[in-house]
Amino acid sequence: MNYRDGLHKDIGQVHPVGPEIYVMPMWTEDYCAYLVEQVEAQHAFKRGQGYAGTGENKKIRTTDVRLDDLPQVYEGYVHTFNNLLHNIIKKIWLVKLDHSDAFFTRYTMDGQRQLLPHMDHSSIVSMTIKLNQDYEGGSLHFIRQKLANTHMPVGHLVFFPSGCTHIHEVTPLTGGKRYAITFWTQPRPPAA
């Protein structure tokens, strides 16, 4: 499936859903299902060792696969970030950021079932997309804001500041498999 064909018709329409938490349609449900199929077909999760980035708490790891394992998707996302998301972030938070990392996460009943409360030390603004909804439990939950993504549609991008104001977790999965993609940002270097 072509990346451009997977873009949601309402991409760019941003809606606040909580204190400094925003949602935007990004990908269609069909495209999200295609991504899950592709990453599983490559047996990519069998290779995933968990993110071990600098400064991250070693107890806060995910069963993940880097998005650049699917080069066409990665290139499409970077284009979307540079031509749309960067400008949205700059308008909301008045900062100029670059894309820094992107990875699939998977939660299963016989593997990783939850993610402890944390903040994303390696990101300025974090973003995530729920890729499926045929699971139970496993909600992205913002603790201080008392907000979860339970009822947010598949393919909608949730974005928020990554620091201590937005401590978040993934609640325990109680059935099925949960798939998502997380995107991180970093400061944009000053123009030369």
C-alpha atoms as a printed R data frame, in Angstrom:
    type eleno elety resid chain resno       x       y      z
1   ATOM     1    CA   MET     A     1   0.000   0.000  0.000
2   ATOM     2    CA   ASN     A     2   1.369   3.424 -0.917
3   ATOM     3    CA   TYR     A     3   2.109   5.838  1.945
4   ATOM     4    CA   ARG     A     4   0.219   8.709  0.313
5   ATOM     5    CA   ASP     A     5  -2.868   6.499 -0.111
6   ATOM     6    CA   GLY     A     6  -2.736   5.766  3.621
7   ATOM     7    CA   LEU     A     7  -3.015   9.403  4.696
8   ATOM     8    CA   HIS     A     8  -6.310  10.294  6.357
9   ATOM     9    CA   LYS     A     9  -8.487  12.742  4.406
10  ATOM    10    CA   ASP     A    10  -8.607  15.053  7.462
11  ATOM    11    CA   ILE     A    11  -4.862  15.095  8.163
12  ATOM    12    CA   GLY     A    12  -3.860  18.455  9.606
13  ATOM    13    CA   GLN     A    13  -7.086  19.008 11.575
14  ATOM    14    CA   VAL     A    14  -5.781  19.246 15.147
15  ATOM    15    CA   HIS     A    15  -8.046  19.016 18.193
16  ATOM    16    CA   PRO     A    16  -7.125  19.507 21.868
17  ATOM    17    CA   VAL     A    17  -8.296  16.611 24.055
18  ATOM    18    CA   GLY     A    18  -6.651  17.572 27.351
19  ATOM    19    CA   PRO     A    19  -4.125  19.988 28.837
20  ATOM    20    CA   GLU     A    20  -1.455  20.221 26.113
21  ATOM    21    CA   ILE     A    21  -2.566  16.931 24.561
22  ATOM    22    CA   TYR     A    22  -3.673  17.100 20.941
23  ATOM    23    CA   VAL     A    23  -5.105  14.612 18.447
24  ATOM    24    CA   MET     A    24  -5.005  14.702 14.657
25  ATOM    25    CA   PRO     A    25  -6.219  12.190 12.063
26  ATOM    26    CA   MET     A    26  -3.111  10.933 10.252
27  ATOM    27    CA   TRP     A    27  -3.498   7.462  8.736
28  ATOM    28    CA   THR     A    28  -6.500   5.436  7.617
29  ATOM    29    CA   GLU     A    29  -7.513   2.291  9.512
30  ATOM    30    CA   ASP     A    30  -6.659   0.247  6.407
31  ATOM    31    CA   TYR     A    31  -3.160   1.700  6.324
32  ATOM    32    CA   CYS     A    32  -2.659   0.971 10.027
33  ATOM    33    CA   ALA     A    33  -3.732  -2.655  9.457
34  ATOM    34    CA   TYR     A    34  -1.307  -2.822  6.528
35  ATOM    35    CA   LEU     A    35   1.551  -1.591  8.764
36  ATOM    36    CA   VAL     A    36   0.829  -4.242 11.406
37  ATOM    37    CA   GLU     A    37   0.731  -6.895  8.680
38  ATOM    38    CA   GLN     A    38   4.024  -5.689  7.203
39  ATOM    39    CA   VAL     A    39   5.967  -5.527 10.458
40  ATOM    40    CA   GLU     A    40   4.716  -8.969 11.505
41  ATOM    41    CA   ALA     A    41   5.427 -10.475  8.045
42  ATOM    42    CA   GLN     A    42   9.055  -9.418  8.420
43  ATOM    43    CA   HIS     A    43   9.233 -11.154 11.814
44  ATOM    44    CA   ALA     A    44  10.666  -7.869 12.975
45  ATOM    45    CA   PHE     A    45   9.514  -8.210 16.584
46  ATOM    46    CA   LYS     A    46  11.590 -11.364 16.967
47  ATOM    47    CA   ARG     A    47  14.651  -9.195 16.315
48  ATOM    48    CA   GLY     A    48  13.545  -6.311 18.582
49  ATOM    49    CA   GLN     A    49  15.552  -6.096 21.784
50  ATOM    50    CA   GLY     A    50  13.869  -3.128 23.449
51  ATOM    51    CA   TYR     A    51  14.913   0.483 23.242
52  ATOM    52    CA   ALA     A    52  18.048   1.282 25.244
53  ATOM    53    CA   GLY     A    53  18.528   4.951 24.423
54  ATOM    54    CA   THR     A    54  20.828   7.241 26.335
55  ATOM    55    CA   GLY     A    55  19.214   8.506 29.519
56  ATOM    56    CA   GLU     A    56  16.242   6.145 29.366
57  ATOM    57    CA   ASN     A    57  15.366   4.165 32.470
58  ATOM    58    CA   LYS     A    58  16.385   0.578 31.756
59  ATOM    59    CA   LYS     A    59  13.213  -0.611 33.531
60  ATOM    60    CA   ILE     A    60  11.136   1.295 30.961
61  ATOM    61    CA   ARG     A    61  11.645  -0.662 27.761
62  ATOM    62    CA   THR     A    62   9.296  -1.696 25.017
63  ATOM    63    CA   THR     A    63   9.182  -4.636 22.662
64  ATOM    64    CA   ASP     A    64   9.860  -2.508 19.635
65  ATOM    65    CA   VAL     A    65  10.973  -2.336 16.025
66  ATOM    66    CA   ARG     A    66  12.430   0.758 14.418
67  ATOM    67    CA   LEU     A    67  10.177   2.356 11.808
68  ATOM    68    CA   ASP     A    68  13.070   2.519  9.359
69  ATOM    69    CA   ASP     A    69  12.752  -1.296  9.067
70  ATOM    70    CA   LEU     A    70   9.961  -0.258  6.655
71  ATOM    71    CA   PRO     A    71  11.859   2.356  4.560
72  ATOM    72    CA   GLN     A    72   8.897   3.569  2.469
73  ATOM    73    CA   VAL     A    73   6.841   4.209  5.622
74  ATOM    74    CA   TYR     A    74   9.772   5.873  7.359
75  ATOM    75    CA   GLU     A    75  10.488   8.181  4.413
76  ATOM    76    CA   GLY     A    76   6.785   9.074  4.161
77  ATOM    77    CA   TYR     A    77   6.613   9.867  7.859
78  ATOM    78    CA   VAL     A    78   9.748  12.058  7.741
79  ATOM    79    CA   HIS     A    79   8.222  13.948  4.803
80  ATOM    80    CA   THR     A    80   4.973  14.393  6.779
81  ATOM    81    CA   PHE     A    81   6.936  15.581  9.811
82  ATOM    82    CA   ASN     A    82   9.007  18.094  7.832
83  ATOM    83    CA   ASN     A    83   6.063  19.469  5.843
84  ATOM    84    CA   LEU     A    84   3.233  19.365  8.388
85  ATOM    85    CA   LEU     A    85   3.947  18.165 11.913
86  ATOM    86    CA   HIS     A    86   6.930  20.445 12.439
87  ATOM    87    CA   ASN     A    87   4.743  23.471 11.665
88  ATOM    88    CA   ILE     A    88   1.917  22.288 13.944
89  ATOM    89    CA   ILE     A    89   4.348  21.757 16.839
90  ATOM    90    CA   LYS     A    90   5.965  25.151 16.223
91  ATOM    91    CA   LYS     A    91   2.545  26.852 16.285
92  ATOM    92    CA   ILE     A    92   1.462  25.151 19.534
93  ATOM    93    CA   TRP     A    93   4.691  25.169 21.572
94  ATOM    94    CA   LEU     A    94   6.773  27.841 19.788
95  ATOM    95    CA   VAL     A    95   9.732  25.483 19.333
96  ATOM    96    CA   LYS     A    96  11.504  24.285 16.213
97  ATOM    97    CA   LEU     A    97  12.011  20.533 16.359
98  ATOM    98    CA   ASP     A    98  13.325  17.765 14.140
99  ATOM    99    CA   HIS     A    99  12.277  14.148 13.989
100 ATOM   100    CA   SER     A   100  14.648  11.994 16.087
101 ATOM   101    CA   ASP     A   101  13.254   8.458 16.377
102 ATOM   102    CA   ALA     A   102  10.254   6.314 15.485
103 ATOM   103    CA   PHE     A   103   9.446   2.775 16.494
104 ATOM   104    CA   PHE     A   104   6.638   0.205 16.504
105 ATOM   105    CA   THR     A   105   5.617  -1.186 19.881
106 ATOM   106    CA   ARG     A   106   3.741  -4.411 20.510
107 ATOM   107    CA   TYR     A   107   2.073  -5.656 23.694
108 ATOM   108    CA   THR     A   108   0.979  -9.301 23.984
109 ATOM   109    CA   MET     A   109  -0.434 -11.553 26.681
110 ATOM   110    CA   ASP     A   110   2.661 -13.775 26.585
111 ATOM   111    CA   GLY     A   111   5.165 -10.925 26.241
112 ATOM   112    CA   GLN     A   112   5.247  -7.319 27.363
113 ATOM   113    CA   ARG     A   113   1.819  -6.465 28.783
114 ATOM   114    CA   GLN     A   114   2.276  -2.919 30.106
115 ATOM   115    CA   LEU     A   115   4.637   0.037 30.346
116 ATOM   116    CA   LEU     A   116   5.308   1.652 33.716
117 ATOM   117    CA   PRO     A   117   4.669   5.373 34.326
118 ATOM   118    CA   HIS     A   118   7.468   7.452 32.761
119 ATOM   119    CA   MET     A   119   8.376  10.506 30.755
120 ATOM   120    CA   ASP     A   120  10.263  10.382 27.466
121 ATOM   121    CA   HIS     A   121  13.698  11.755 28.397
122 ATOM   122    CA   SER     A   122  14.915  11.425 24.805
123 ATOM   123    CA   SER     A   123  12.170  13.590 23.289
124 ATOM   124    CA   ILE     A   124  10.836  17.150 23.475
125 ATOM   125    CA   VAL     A   125   7.380  16.480 22.030
126 ATOM   126    CA   SER     A   126   6.288  12.842 21.779
127 ATOM   127    CA   MET     A   127   3.680  11.468 19.413
128 ATOM   128    CA   THR     A   128   1.964   8.111 19.104
129 ATOM   129    CA   ILE     A   129  -0.523   6.382 16.827
130 ATOM   130    CA   LYS     A   130  -2.729   3.481 17.883
131 ATOM   131    CA   LEU     A   131  -2.594   0.954 15.015
132 ATOM   132    CA   ASN     A   132  -5.388  -1.404 16.082
133 ATOM   133    CA   GLN     A   133  -8.268  -1.680 18.506
134 ATOM   134    CA   ASP     A   134  -8.910  -5.424 18.759
135 ATOM   135    CA   TYR     A   135  -7.439  -5.751 22.247
136 ATOM   136    CA   GLU     A   136  -8.539  -5.189 25.837
137 ATOM   137    CA   GLY     A   137  -6.795  -3.034 28.424
138 ATOM   138    CA   GLY     A   138  -3.489  -1.605 27.217
139 ATOM   139    CA   SER     A   139  -4.554   2.043 27.147
140 ATOM   140    CA   LEU     A   140  -2.122   4.910 26.842
141 ATOM   141    CA   HIS     A   141  -2.887   6.778 30.064
142 ATOM   142    CA   PHE     A   142  -1.757  10.268 31.080
143 ATOM   143    CA   ILE     A   143  -1.680  10.150 34.857
144 ATOM   144    CA   ARG     A   144  -1.953  13.834 35.868
145 ATOM   145    CA   GLN     A   145  -4.450  14.639 33.119
146 ATOM   146    CA   LYS     A   146  -6.593  11.567 33.907
147 ATOM   147    CA   LEU     A   147  -6.873  10.929 30.169
148 ATOM   148    CA   ALA     A   148  -6.559   7.700 28.177
149 ATOM   149    CA   ASN     A   149  -6.613   6.988 24.458
150 ATOM   150    CA   THR     A   150  -9.228   4.232 24.856
151 ATOM   151    CA   HIS     A   151 -11.820   5.918 22.639
152 ATOM   152    CA   MET     A   152  -9.454   7.661 20.234
153 ATOM   153    CA   PRO     A   153  -9.741   6.279 16.705
154 ATOM   154    CA   VAL     A   154  -7.123   4.053 15.111
155 ATOM   155    CA   GLY     A   155  -4.742   6.102 12.952
156 ATOM   156    CA   HIS     A   156  -5.095   9.325 14.943
157 ATOM   157    CA   LEU     A   157  -1.856  10.930 16.122
158 ATOM   158    CA   VAL     A   158  -1.698  11.931 19.796
159 ATOM   159    CA   PHE     A   159   1.006  14.470 20.616
160 ATOM   160    CA   PHE     A   160   2.139  15.997 23.901
161 ATOM   161    CA   PRO     A   161   5.150  17.484 25.747
162 ATOM   162    CA   SER     A   162   7.465  14.673 26.809
163 ATOM   163    CA   GLY     A   163   8.467  15.939 30.246
164 ATOM   164    CA   CYS     A   164   7.264  15.590 33.821
165 ATOM   165    CA   THR     A   165   3.951  17.360 33.168
166 ATOM   166    CA   HIS     A   166   2.842  14.457 30.974
167 ATOM   167    CA   ILE     A   167   3.889  11.292 32.799
168 ATOM   168    CA   HIS     A   168   2.247   8.432 30.926
169 ATOM   169    CA   GLU     A   169   1.962   4.655 30.972
170 ATOM   170    CA   VAL     A   170   0.410   1.790 29.085
171 ATOM   171    CA   THR     A   171  -2.038   0.049 31.403
172 ATOM   172    CA   PRO     A   172  -1.925  -3.766 31.610
173 ATOM   173    CA   LEU     A   173  -3.138  -5.570 28.507
174 ATOM   174    CA   THR     A   174  -5.900  -8.038 29.390
175 ATOM   175    CA   GLY     A   175  -6.573  -9.565 25.959
176 ATOM   176    CA   GLY     A   176  -5.396  -9.543 22.339
177 ATOM   177    CA   LYS     A   177  -2.359  -7.737 20.918
178 ATOM   178    CA   ARG     A   178  -1.813  -3.984 21.002
179 ATOM   179    CA   TYR     A   179   0.222  -2.217 18.279
180 ATOM   180    CA   ALA     A   180   1.305   1.416 18.155
181 ATOM   181    CA   ILE     A   181   4.023   3.632 16.733
182 ATOM   182    CA   THR     A   182   5.858   6.186 18.870
183 ATOM   183    CA   PHE     A   183   7.635   9.206 17.386
184 ATOM   184    CA   TRP     A   184  10.200  11.348 19.205
185 ATOM   185    CA   THR     A   185  11.581  14.800 18.466
186 ATOM   186    CA   GLN     A   186  14.760  16.730 19.221
187 ATOM   187    CA   PRO     A   187  15.768  20.402 19.070
188 ATOM   188    CA   ARG     A   188  16.325  21.702 15.540
189 ATOM   189    CA   PRO     A   189  19.866  23.084 15.166
190 ATOM   190    CA   PRO     A   190  20.037  26.818 14.398
191 ATOM   191    CA   ALA     A   191  20.341  27.644 10.708
192 ATOM   192    CA   ALA     A   192  23.939  28.191  9.639
